Amino acid sequence: MESATRRSSGGGILEGFYRVVMRRTFVYVTFVITGALLAAREADYGVHKLWEKNNVGKRYEDISVLGQRPVDE
């Protein structure tokens, strides 16, 4: 009976996560802000790549005539 009520000393993944990240407010806030910044960066990169894939040949960089001066002979 005593072994059933006693917690294991190793703990699980969530308990380890709680010990490392969520126990102190400063570490938790830093973890959340860092995660938000990384997620925003990855979302921006993904949308940019999707935009480029859908607009191949339609972008300013793809048109070879724009930005060139006519040759005077």
Residue, then its C-alpha position, 0 to 999 in steps of 0.5 A: m500500500e505504501s508503494a502505491t501512494r509513494r511517488s517515484s523518484g525519477g518522475g516523468i517527462l512532464e514532471g521534469f519539464y515542470r522542474v526545469v521550466m515552470r517552477r520559476t516565473f522568470v524561466y517560464v516567461t523566458f521560455v514562452i517569449t522565446g517560443a513565440l519568437l521562434a514560432a513567428r519566425e518559422a511562420d514568416y519563413g513558411v509563408h514567404k516560401l509559399w508566396e514565392k512558390n505560388n508567384v514564380g514568374k510574376r515577381y519583379e525579380d523574375i522580369s528581365v526587362l525591368g530596370q534595364r536601360p535601352v542600349d544606344e548604338 
